Amino acid sequence: MSYEAIALLMFSSMMLMLLTGQRVFGAIGFVAVVSAFFLWGDRGGYDLGFAAAIKVMKWYPLLTLPMFIFMGYVMSESRIADDLYKMFHVWMGGLSGGLAVGTIGLMVLISAMNGLSVAGMAIGATIALPELLKRGYDKRMVTGVIQAGSSLGILVPPSVVLVLYAMIARQPVGQLWLAGVLPGLMMAGLFILYIVIRCKLNPSLGPILPKEERNIPMREKLRLLSAGLLPLFIFFAMMVPFVKGWTSLVESSAVGAIAAFMAAVLKGRMTWHVFEIAVRKTLGITCMFMWIILAALAFGAVFDGLGAVKAIEGLFTEKLGLSPWVILILMQLSFILLGTFLDDTAMLVIVAPLYVPLVGALGFDLIWYGVLYTITCQIAYMTPPFGYNLFLMRAMAPPEVTLGDIYRSITPFVLVMGLALALVMVFPNIALWLPNYVYGN
């Protein structure tokens, strides 16, 4: 059997196992070890899984994952995000669609202190959604806003997904984080521009708050503003020493976790219940990521041994005669297809052994491609019929918001994301300027 046929058999077997409801790491790891067993005998099969496990245990940057995840859960479980929303509520309420604009701002700040889209979705659905509906905002508008805004969590640093991509693609995490800053802010700006224009054309979609809710003393406004700046302080306390080279990535993640914990303590919100929930959720998410990385390393090792990447590169460029850009676009389309039934981490570990080396071989920058991958995941999260965020929103939304409303709500935001993806593809410096500037100096 040819190497191409073996690679195709591995992928089809893995997808078949995923369709049966098996856990992602179980399906990927099982196919990897069984393939190694049949290709290189029992010793090769056993050694492959063992070597992948040892590699994970010795991967020092992996210590950043529990730190960032703990930081995010402390901030969300201690309800510090409530202060953020109150700030936007007061300062943006006088603008048509202002609370929706404020919700995008809330999501950007939540992303800067969490790194996971699920947490942003939970906070947006529990804090912003009831307030927006109560004040007469169009239900399709607000559900689209929350879904789109929460997707920023995997692009704006400290993105956990970019940390995983960095480990698998062997790229510097700091450069990937900086590469995600301008595209993330650009996408948030495009969301805000769409909301403002849409509400200007149809003010009933986002009515202005009554004067009595906006006319509060300036002292109270400033207090809320200072409370809303707390997550930014935590973010800069973590990022500035890292970018300046004063701390390593792991040390900076520890600074962020400690700063979030101390902020919750100083605000009197760090109860034993909050601490226990944050630790439990951190442990669960971290273990899941570690198992997935282990499986991805084992799967990638089989592909390296087969030489499948070179074979597929030759198929695309020599036999089919496709240009590098056509191949890249086909890759992004495949991510959107996979995103209808997989989350971002699963998509990454399934195709990383194939796509990342192929992107490098085609001459593209792997830092830039990490941003493209992340934006495409954001689009896939919101693409019917089985987009990940669609079902999260349905689970959290009130009964009057139907699945049909949720499907229709995301169409304009998916188009905006598509525009952002096209801009980053056509103008790579949107992603690369900041890391080149910082690390070039």
Secondary structure, 3 states (H helix, E strand, C coil): CCHHHHHHHHHHHHHHHHHCCCCHHHHHHHHHHHHHHHHHHHHHHHHHHHHHHHHHHCCHHHHHHHHHHHHHHHHHHCCHHHHHHHHHHHHHCCCCCHHHHHHHHHHHHHHHHHCCHHHHHHHHHHHHHHHHHHCCCCHHHHHHHHHHHHHHHHCCCCCHHHHHHHHHHCCCHHHHHHHHHHHHHHHHHHHHHHHHHHHHHCHHHCCCCCHHHHCCCHHHHHHHHHHHCHHHHHHHHHHHHHHHCCCCHHHHHHHHHHHHHHHHHHCCCCCHHHHHHHHHHHHHHHHHHHHHHHHHHHHHHHHHHHCHHHHHHHHHHHHCCCCHHHHHHHHHHHHHHHCCCCCHHHHHHHHHHHHHHHHHHCCCCHHHHHHHHHHHHHHHHCCCCCCHHHHHHHHHCCCCCCHHHHHHHCHHHHHHHHHHHHHHHHCCHHHHHHHHHHHHC
